[in-house]
Amino acid sequence: MEQDEIERNLGVQPLDGIMTEHELGNHDLVAASAEPMTHKAVQRARKGRRLTKHMKQRMADALNRAVKLQGREIEQVWGVKDLFTY
């Protein structure tokens, strides 16, 4: 393996904790997403696999929409920087 290979596994992301706190599953984000998203993509995002900028934004949008659909008051609108450490 090359020394300068990009690290792809970055550990559990803040997204995972927020979803757990709000009792959201992967399907909740997929169902709430306005754009195409798969369950596998959500799982990869939670576990810290590297995603594109566009997919990270989709995750943030879907999370905010999913919390609203639960009928909960959103204390903040989460952005990409709140959900991912990379």
C-alpha positions, 0 to 999 in steps of 0.5 A: 500500500502507498504511504500517501493513500487517502484515508477512507475510514474516518470513524463514527461521525457526529451524524450518527450521534445526532440520529441516535439522539433523535431516534432516527434510523437510516430509512428515516433519512432516505424517506425524508430526502428530496434527492435520491439517497440509499440506505447504504449511503446513510450507513457509510456516512454514519460510519465515517466513509468518505463522501462527496461534498454533494452527498454530505449536503444531501445528508444534512438536508435529509436530517433536518427534514427528517427531524421536522417530519417527526414533529419536533422543534429543531433547536438548530439547523445542522450543516455539513460541518456539524455532521462530519469531522472531515 
